[in-house]
Amino acid sequence: MLKTMTQQGCLYVCGTPIGNLEDISLRALKILRQVDLVAAEDTRHTRKLLNYYDIKVELISYHEHNKYERGRELVRRIADGRQVALVSDAGMPGISDPGHELIAAVLEAELAVIPVPGPTAAVTALVVSGLKTDRFAFMGFLPRKRNERLAELERLKNYPYTIIFYEAPHRLKATLRDMYEVLGNRKASVSRELTKLYEETLRTHLQSLREHFEHNEPRGEITLIIEGAGEDSLAHMPADIDLDELLQQLLAGGLSKSEAAREAASRTGLPRRELYKRML
């Protein structure tokens, strides 16, 4: 006969606040108080949350650098009947963190996984971006190496729906430059420090965002929302512009192909690379 949920071990996947500590559900607080232990991405970070709500529970680390060894340990504990809550530093575990590997391992062992929903920066930023929300793709972090990042953006160039990215503040300026180069001057938003004291969302176009952060150093956790390609991008070019004629005029004016592509991109909002290829 199958055991009841209270008689067998399970993994609770608990959403925690992305900033403001009051953005946690009553159910999540109840679960955190009743489990045998909490597996946290950063125990120091999670301890602040637990202390805020006066929760006394065993706390152990589970992160990218110990996920294999600690993952096996957690599966054993759950198999032995322990109740474990998995939390990340912010938001839902398993989103751009190693939590998904523990979840998969617990399921592979035919043990219970129970979601306890909470906030996530990706959807929070999406709904305040002003861009379309009916269909979207979450891509997490782009590659750190520029050539790999450009290749990934090329693959996404014709994706028709809104795209969500996470980015580190020290890489934001380079990412915005590459997005503008590959995707053109699309509508976009940057949300940072969501639900925190210095929360900010900038809603404009990629060129304006690029220029803004060239003069304002990016800070905090960042979520980028980018307009999808929609229909073929050339179809959205202003009707009174003959693209080939524009490019020829720029070349005749003494600009190199690269410079002409950059100038035409600025005037039309089309991707620079797409314009450059038309001159080859």
N, C-alpha and C positions, 0 to 999 in steps of 0.2 A: 504494500500500500504506500502511496506517495506521502511524503512528509508534508505537513503544513508549512507555510512560509516562516512561522515563528519557531519551528523545530529544526529547520535546516539553515545552513549558511547561505548568504547572498551578498552580492555587491550592489550597493546603492550608488548610482551615478548622480551626484548632487551638484546642482547649479548653485554658485555663490556669486555675490555682488561683483560687478566689473569696476566698481569705484566706491559709491556710497554704500556703507555697511548696512543701511536700512533697507536696501533692495534685496532682501532675502525672504523667502516664503516661510510661513508658519510651519509648513510641513517639513521643509529642510531643517529648520531648527529642531523640530521634534526628532527627526531621524538622527541628526548629529548628537543629540543627547542620549539616544538609546542604543547606538551601535557599540560594538566592542572596541573598534579602533577606526581612526581616520587616516587614510593614505593621502598625503598632500604633496603637491609639486614642490612647494617651498614651505617647510614647517614653520619658519619664522613668520612668514606672511600669514599663514592660516592661523597661527597662534593668536595673532591680533584679533581676528574675527571671533575665535572661540572665547577669548578673554572678554571681548566686548559684550558677549551674551552669557558670560559666566558658565561656559560649558567645560566640564572636566571629563576628558576622554583621552585614551592613549593615542598618540600622534606619531606617525612614522613617515619617512620620506618615500616618495615614488616619483622619479623624474627621468629625464633622458639618459642620464649617465648610470643609473642603477636599475633600469626598467626590466632587464632580463632576470637578474638574480632576485630582485625584490618582487618582481611579478610572479615568479615561481613560488616564493614564500607566501604571497597573498593568496594565490590559488589554493595552496595547501591549507591555509588557515580557514578559508571559506569552505573547503571540502570537509574540514573538521567541525563545521557548524558555526563558525564565527560570522558575525555581521560586520561588514566593512563598508565604510563610506569613502568613495573616491571624490576628491575635490581638486580643482586646479587653482592657480593663483587668482584667476578671475573668469567668471562665466561658466559655461558648461564644459566639463572634462571631455576629452576626446576631440576637441576642435583645436587644431594646430598645437597639440601637445601629445605626449606618449600615452595618454589615457586610453585611446582606442585599442592599443595593443593589449592592455590588461583586460579590457572588456572582451576582446576576441578570445583571449586565453581562458577566461572564466566560462564563456559560452562553449568553447571547445571541450572543456571539462564537464559539460552538461550541468552547470550550476546556474543559479538564478541571477539575472541582472535586472535591476529595477530602476527606472529613471525617476529622478526628482527634479522636474524642470526648473530652470532659472534663467536669468538674463544672459544674453550673448552680444558682444560688441558688434558683430557683423550685422545682425538684424536690427539692432538699435540704431546704428548709423544709417542703415538703408532707409528706414522709415522716416528719418528726419532729413534725408538728402534732397528730397523733392524730385528724385528720379523715379522711373517706373519700378513698381514693386511686384507686379503680377507674375513675372518670370525673372529669375536671376541666377547667377552662378557665383559660388564662393570659391576663390582660388587660393586662399591663405597667403603665405609669403611668396613673393617672386624670388628666383634664384639670386644669390649674392653676386656672382660673376656676371659682368655686363654682357658678354656674348650669349650666355645662357638666358639672361633676362630678356634680351632683345629677341631671341628665338622664341621664347614663350609668348611674348607680346605679339609676335608675328602670327603665331598659331591662334591667338585670340582675336586678331584684328577684325575678322568678319563675324564674330559671335554676335547675334542680333539683340541679345538682352543685357540688362544691367549686370555689371561685374563688380564683385567685392574683393578687396585685397586688404591684408594687414601689412604694415610696414614699420620698421624701426626708425626712430627719428633721425639717426645719423645716416640713413640711406635714402631718406625721402626725396631730397633734392635730385639725386641721380636718377631715382625711379621716375619722378615727374618729367625730367628731361627726356628720358627714354620713351615714356608713354606719349609725350607730345610728338616725338620724332616718328614713332610707329603708328600711332592711332589718330594723329591729327588733333585739332583743337576741339575736342569733345566736351560736352558738359560733364562736370565732375564735382565731387565734394570731398573735403577732408574733415573728418571728425577726430578730435583728440581729447584725451582726459574725460571721456564720457562719464557722466554722473558725478564727477569730482568738482572741486571748487572752481578750477579754471577751465571748465568744459567749454569747448569751442567747436563750431561747425562752419566751415567756409564753403559756400555754394556758388560756383562760377564755372569757368572753363579751364582746361589744362594749362593753357598759356598763362592765364592770370594767376593760377596757383603756383606755377613754376616761378613767376616773377615775384610773387609775395614771399615765398620761402627763400629766395635768394637774398632777401633783405631782412627776413625774420627767421631766426634760428628755430627749427622744429624742436618741440619738446613733448614729452609724454607718449602714451600709447596711441597709435594712429591707425585709423581705418579709412581706406580710400574707396569711394564709390564712383564707378565710371559708366557713363552712358554706353549702351550697346550700339553696334553698328547699324541696326535697323536694316533698311533696304540698302542696296549698293550705295556706297558712300558717294560715288560720282553723281548719283541722281540728286543729291542734295546740294550740289554746287549752284551758286546763283545763276539764274537763267541767262543773264546778260554777259557772262564770261565765257569766252572761247578758250578752253584750257590750253590747247596746243599753240594758239596764237599768243597767249600770255607768256608761255614758256619761250617761244621764239623771240619775242620782244625783249625779254630779260636777258637771253643769250646775246642778242644783237647789241644790247647795251653794255656788253663787256663782262657780264657775270659768268663765272664758271657754272658747270652743270649743278654742282653741289650748292652753290650760292643761289642759283636760279630756283632750284627746288625748295630751298629754305624760304626764299622770298614769296614764291607762289603759295607755299603752305600757309604763310602768315596771312596772305590775302584771301585765301579760299577756305581755310580750315581743314584742308585735306592732308592726309599723311605725307610727310616729306619723302619717304621712301617710295611711295606710290608715284609721286610726281617725278622723282629722279628716274625711275624705270621707264617712264614714257619718253625720255630723251635718249635712251640707249638704242 
